[in-house]
Amino acid sequence: MEPVDKINARADALAALGLDQTAESDDIRDAWRHIAFRAHPDHRNGDCAHFTRAKEAYDFLRSEGLTVKGRATGTPRRPQLRKRVIELESTDIDACRMLLNTALTHSPDGDDTSADPHFTAEADHIPEAVGFYGRHLTYFVSTPVQEGANRVALPTSFLASARRLETELLSFQSKDTGAGEVVVPETITTRKFPGAKSVRIKFDADQQVRDDFWLAG
């Protein structure tokens, strides 16, 4: 249900109990008790239809947490998930840098490629911060994506039940240079990022990008 639909549904439920938007939790409970007593089908002159509408309205308001004692209907519910952004520790950054340097000077078969004139280093990236929204991770990289091959080293064990520093090297191709976002495939997320539901990497991400992430609903 969209926010505007919830607002309308809340207003309709309050109206079914004879209340307006200023009603508080005590008012809601009192209104329901009054209607339940007067309109209950077992009561003399009970109104079954009125009772049913009121009960549905009260059940909805209760599911929205608006019948808790001392609570006003205008008070927003506390979100179950909170976004937060943390700066990476120097140990995490050093581990990522070491991973990149190790991969740079050795080919997949273990041969030293540093003296190979045909060896071309890929554009390398290291995140400076990571955002959390439940089990969804967003890495913030200050360097821009380069056209062609790119590599990014990431600490991956933030959501592990017993945190032990782990790093992974991801490679991807880009047709453009500058800011961008890469969504890590689900298969890689499952294997390489324990506990994570999704992983995104934002490049050319300055403090404003981090603030926008934190402030976004």
One Martini backbone bead per residue (centre of mass of N, CA, C, O) as a GRO file, in nm:
protein
  217
    1MET     BB    1   0.094   0.037   0.024
    2GLU     BB    2   0.069   0.352  -0.020
    3PRO     BB    3   0.097   0.633   0.165
    4VAL     BB    4  -0.170   0.767   0.064
    5ASP     BB    5  -0.346   0.515   0.119
    6LYS     BB    6  -0.296   0.506   0.425
    7ILE     BB    7  -0.415   0.779   0.493
    8ASN     BB    8  -0.700   0.720   0.386
    9ALA     BB    9  -0.752   0.465   0.556
   10ARG     BB   10  -0.726   0.604   0.827
   11ALA     BB   11  -0.954   0.811   0.790
   12ASP     BB   12  -1.180   0.601   0.743
   13ALA     BB   13  -1.150   0.452   1.014
   14LEU     BB   14  -1.208   0.692   1.197
   15ALA     BB   15  -1.487   0.757   1.079
   16ALA     BB   16  -1.617   0.478   1.160
   17LEU     BB   17  -1.568   0.582   1.477
   18GLY     BB   18  -1.619   0.904   1.490
   19LEU     BB   19  -1.340   1.029   1.392
   20ASP     BB   20  -1.049   1.216   1.372
   21GLN     BB   21  -0.712   1.308   1.321
   22THR     BB   22  -0.682   1.384   1.645
   23ALA     BB   23  -0.688   1.116   1.744
   24GLU     BB   24  -0.625   0.893   1.995
   25SER     BB   25  -0.584   0.593   2.137
   26ASP     BB   26  -0.805   0.633   2.353
   27ASP     BB   27  -1.027   0.714   2.154
   28ILE     BB   28  -1.032   0.453   1.991
   29ARG     BB   29  -1.099   0.255   2.220
   30ASP     BB   30  -1.358   0.396   2.318
   31ALA     BB   31  -1.516   0.383   2.051
   32TRP     BB   32  -1.515   0.076   2.021
   33ARG     BB   33  -1.653   0.003   2.287
   34HIS     BB   34  -1.914   0.156   2.231
   35ILE     BB   35  -1.994   0.011   1.966
   36ALA     BB   36  -1.974  -0.284   2.064
   37PHE     BB   37  -2.208  -0.247   2.267
   38ARG     BB   38  -2.438  -0.113   2.088
   39ALA     BB   39  -2.392  -0.294   1.795
   40HIS     BB   40  -2.416  -0.564   1.883
   41PRO     BB   41  -2.599  -0.834   1.777
   42ASP     BB   42  -2.670  -0.926   2.085
   43HIS     BB   43  -2.791  -0.660   2.110
   44ARG     BB   44  -3.025  -0.454   2.158
   45ASN     BB   45  -3.043  -0.292   1.860
   46GLY     BB   46  -2.838  -0.405   1.686
   47ASP     BB   47  -2.568  -0.333   1.441
   48CYS     BB   48  -2.407  -0.524   1.224
   49ALA     BB   49  -2.282  -0.330   1.014
   50HIS     BB   50  -2.157  -0.132   1.214
   51PHE     BB   51  -1.983  -0.338   1.363
   52THR     BB   52  -1.815  -0.435   1.122
   53ARG     BB   53  -1.688  -0.163   1.042
   54ALA     BB   54  -1.558  -0.102   1.317
   55LYS     BB   55  -1.380  -0.354   1.338
   56GLU     BB   56  -1.215  -0.308   1.082
   57ALA     BB   57  -1.106  -0.033   1.171
   58TYR     BB   58  -0.969  -0.122   1.434
   59ASP     BB   59  -0.783  -0.339   1.313
   60PHE     BB   60  -0.625  -0.145   1.135
   61LEU     BB   61  -0.522   0.050   1.357
   62ARG     BB   62  -0.376  -0.171   1.513
   63SER     BB   63  -0.180  -0.257   1.279
   64GLU     BB   64  -0.060   0.053   1.288
   65GLY     BB   65  -0.019   0.128   1.605
   66LEU     BB   66  -0.282   0.329   1.715
   67THR     BB   67  -0.364   0.172   2.012
   68VAL     BB   68  -0.148   0.264   2.180
   69LYS     BB   69  -0.085   0.386   2.467
   70GLY     BB   70  -0.037   0.734   2.422
   71ARG     BB   71  -0.107   0.758   2.112
   72ALA     BB   72  -0.084   0.931   1.819
   73THR     BB   73  -0.191   0.937   1.491
   74GLY     BB   74   0.046   1.145   1.391
   75THR     BB   75   0.251   0.935   1.469
   76PRO     BB   76   0.507   0.791   1.341
   77ARG     BB   77   0.640   0.511   1.257
   78ARG     BB   78   0.895   0.324   1.327
   79PRO     BB   79   1.135   0.214   1.151
   80GLN     BB   80   1.277  -0.096   1.101
   81LEU     BB   81   1.477   0.057   0.913
   82ARG     BB   82   1.816   0.188   0.902
   83LYS     BB   83   2.021   0.412   0.778
   84ARG     BB   84   2.384   0.378   0.719
   85VAL     BB   85   2.716   0.530   0.742
   86ILE     BB   86   3.055   0.413   0.703
   87GLU     BB   87   3.377   0.428   0.759
   88LEU     BB   88   3.655   0.294   0.669
   89GLU     BB   89   3.902   0.128   0.780
   90SER     BB   90   4.238   0.108   0.741
   91THR     BB   91   4.244  -0.205   0.729
   92ASP     BB   92   4.050  -0.233   0.491
   93ILE     BB   93   4.206  -0.061   0.286
   94ASP     BB   94   4.475  -0.218   0.298
   95ALA     BB   95   4.357  -0.490   0.206
   96CYS     BB   96   4.266  -0.389  -0.071
   97ARG     BB   97   4.540  -0.289  -0.172
   98MET     BB   98   4.685  -0.562  -0.151
   99LEU     BB   99   4.504  -0.712  -0.351
  100LEU     BB  100   4.570  -0.536  -0.596
  101ASN     BB  101   4.880  -0.567  -0.597
  102THR     BB  102   4.886  -0.873  -0.625
  103ALA     BB  103   4.718  -0.887  -0.893
  104LEU     BB  104   4.905  -0.696  -1.066
  105THR     BB  105   5.192  -0.879  -1.035
  106HIS     BB  106   4.994  -1.129  -1.117
  107SER     BB  107   4.903  -1.378  -1.285
  108PRO     BB  108   4.693  -1.648  -1.288
  109ASP     BB  109   4.969  -1.846  -1.312
  110GLY     BB  110   5.202  -1.669  -1.133
  111ASP     BB  111   5.331  -1.471  -1.312
  112ASP     BB  112   5.537  -1.212  -1.367
  113THR     BB  113   5.413  -0.882  -1.511
  114SER     BB  114   5.587  -0.617  -1.456
  115ALA     BB  115   5.785  -0.664  -1.730
  116ASP     BB  116   5.550  -0.650  -1.923
  117PRO     BB  117   5.481  -0.444  -2.196
  118HIS     BB  118   5.173  -0.570  -2.245
  119PHE     BB  119   5.087  -0.483  -1.971
  120THR     BB  120   4.761  -0.376  -1.843
  121ALA     BB  121   4.629  -0.180  -1.622
  122GLU     BB  122   4.366  -0.145  -1.439
  123ALA     BB  123   4.116   0.015  -1.299
  124ASP     BB  124   4.134   0.114  -0.963
  125HIS     BB  125   3.938   0.036  -0.657
  126ILE     BB  126   3.839   0.196  -0.337
  127PRO     BB  127   3.658   0.217  -0.072
  128GLU     BB  128   3.542   0.454   0.196
  129ALA     BB  129   3.240   0.343   0.215
  130VAL     BB  130   2.935   0.213   0.383
  131GLY     BB  131   2.602   0.111   0.329
  132PHE     BB  132   2.305   0.052   0.532
  133TYR     BB  133   2.002  -0.166   0.462
  134GLY     BB  134   2.010  -0.396   0.632
  135ARG     BB  135   2.111  -0.637   0.377
  136HIS     BB  136   2.200  -0.376   0.224
  137LEU     BB  137   2.471  -0.279   0.012
  138THR     BB  138   2.682   0.029  -0.015
  139TYR     BB  139   2.942   0.140  -0.206
  140PHE     BB  140   3.192   0.408  -0.177
  141VAL     BB  141   3.354   0.563  -0.456
  142SER     BB  142   3.563   0.831  -0.551
  143THR     BB  143   3.629   0.704  -0.808
  144PRO     BB  144   3.608   0.681  -1.138
  145VAL     BB  145   3.511   0.539  -1.403
  146GLN     BB  146   3.660   0.352  -1.662
  147GLU     BB  147   3.722   0.288  -1.965
  148GLY     BB  148   3.674  -0.043  -1.954
  149ALA     BB  149   3.870  -0.184  -1.732
  150ASN     BB  150   3.775  -0.285  -1.395
  151ARG     BB  151   3.863  -0.260  -1.039
  152VAL     BB  152   3.739  -0.388  -0.716
  153ALA     BB  153   3.799  -0.367  -0.372
  154LEU     BB  154   3.630  -0.561  -0.109
  155PRO     BB  155   3.480  -0.568   0.183
  156THR     BB  156   3.259  -0.862   0.287
  157SER     BB  157   3.213  -0.907   0.633
  158PHE     BB  158   2.989  -0.726   0.777
  159LEU     BB  159   2.744  -0.966   0.802
  160ALA     BB  160   2.887  -1.152   0.963
  161SER     BB  161   2.850  -1.316   1.254
  162ALA     BB  162   3.175  -1.347   1.245
  163ARG     BB  163   3.398  -1.119   1.211
  164ARG     BB  164   3.614  -1.145   0.920
  165LEU     BB  165   3.843  -1.036   0.722
  166GLU     BB  166   3.730  -0.979   0.387
  167THR     BB  167   3.828  -1.001   0.037
  168GLU     BB  168   3.736  -0.875  -0.295
  169LEU     BB  169   3.766  -0.913  -0.655
  170LEU     BB  170   3.622  -0.701  -0.901
  171SER     BB  171   3.516  -0.719  -1.245
  172PHE     BB  172   3.466  -0.472  -1.516
  173GLN     BB  173   3.288  -0.312  -1.778
  174SER     BB  174   3.317   0.009  -1.954
  175LYS     BB  175   3.189   0.269  -2.176
  176ASP     BB  176   3.254   0.479  -1.951
  177THR     BB  177   3.324   0.793  -1.784
  178GLY     BB  178   3.269   0.817  -1.430
  179ALA     BB  179   2.985   0.801  -1.306
  180GLY     BB  180   2.838   0.516  -1.117
  181GLU     BB  181   2.665   0.189  -1.116
  182VAL     BB  182   2.700  -0.132  -0.954
  183VAL     BB  183   2.548  -0.449  -0.975
  184VAL     BB  184   2.569  -0.727  -0.806
  185PRO     BB  185   2.528  -1.029  -0.862
  186GLU     BB  186   2.357  -1.269  -0.695
  187THR     BB  187   2.566  -1.498  -0.717
  188ILE     BB  188   2.798  -1.331  -0.589
  189THR     BB  189   2.665  -1.239  -0.331
  190THR     BB  190   2.619  -1.522  -0.209
  191ARG     BB  191   2.933  -1.607  -0.215
  192LYS     BB  192   3.092  -1.316  -0.115
  193PHE     BB  193   2.837  -1.196   0.081
  194PRO     BB  194   2.770  -1.253   0.384
  195GLY     BB  195   2.421  -1.176   0.444
  196ALA     BB  196   2.356  -1.053   0.175
  197LYS     BB  197   2.107  -0.934  -0.056
  198SER     BB  198   2.267  -0.672  -0.162
  199VAL     BB  199   2.493  -0.505  -0.412
  200ARG     BB  200   2.646  -0.181  -0.434
  201ILE     BB  201   2.835   0.049  -0.657
  202LYS     BB  202   2.964   0.376  -0.612
  203PHE     BB  203   3.091   0.617  -0.830
  204ASP     BB  204   3.198   0.920  -0.773
  205ALA     BB  205   3.154   0.941  -0.445
  206ASP     BB  206   3.058   1.175  -0.246
  207GLN     BB  207   2.919   1.320   0.026
  208GLN     BB  208   2.647   1.373  -0.116
  209VAL     BB  209   2.586   1.080  -0.189
  210ARG     BB  210   2.576   0.979   0.101
  211ASP     BB  211   2.353   1.170   0.200
  212ASP     BB  212   2.135   1.077   0.000
  213PHE     BB  213   2.119   0.791   0.104
  214TRP     BB  214   2.043   0.857   0.403
  215LEU     BB  215   1.781   1.041   0.325
  216ALA     BB  216   1.649   0.833   0.185
  217GLY     BB  217   1.349   0.635   0.194
   0.00000   0.00000   0.00000
